Amino acid sequence: MIKNKVLLFGILADAIGQPFIEVEEAKDTDALRRQLVVAYPALNMYPYVIAHNKKVINANQSIAQGDELALLPPFAGG
């Protein structure tokens, strides 16, 4: 079975207890979000955006094998 590796940063990594997770292959980012809700309920307590191949996305995008995926919490600057 093919899996997607999803990198986690900041409080998201703390909530799960590791810097990345592997999920069943998702055809798009909406499917990925649905998987995360079920498999990692702790993530539902925090806002985050998905970065797909190092670009933050705001709409559903297709995921191909080998794509880089990351969950990013809100960033505060100063």
N, C-alpha and C positions, 0 to 999 in steps of 0.2 A: 504494500500500500504506500502510495506517495504521500508525503507529509510536507507541510509548509512550516518553515522555521520563522517565528515571530519574535523579534527583539523587544525587550521591555526596558523602560528607563524610569528613573526616579521612584516615586511612590508606587508606581505600578509594579516594578520589580520587587519592591519591598512587600507589597500585598501578596504576591505569588511566592516569594521566597527564592526567586532565581532570575537570572538576567535574560532568559529566553524560554519560549515554550514551543512545542511542536503540535500542530493541529492537522486533522485530516485535510487533504487537499481541498481548497476552496476555489470555486470557479471565478468568484469576484469578491470584492471587499464587503458587500452586503452579506454574502454567505459567511464570510469570515466573522463578521460581527455576531451573527446568529449563533455560530459555533462557540464563540467566546462567552456569550451570555450563559450558555448551558454548562460548558466545561469549567469555567473559571468565574463563578458568581462573585468572588471578591472584587473583580474588575468593575462590576456594575456600580460600586460605591464611589468611583472616581471618574471625572471627566477625562477624556483623551481624544486624540486625533490619530489617524492612521497615516503613516508615511509609506509610500509605495515607491520603491527604487529611489529613495532619498528625497522624495518630494511629498510634502503634505498635501493630501487630497481632501476635497470637500464633496465629492460625488462618487457614486459607485464606479469602480474600474475593474476590468478583467485582471485575473492573476494567472500568470504563466509559471510553469515549473522553473525554479531558480530565481524568481523575483525576490527582491529584498523587501521585507515587511517589518514595520516597527510600530509600536504603540508609544505615543508621546503624551505625557501629562502637560497641563498648562505650564508655561514658563513665566517666571517673574524676572523682570530686569531691574537694573539699578545703575 
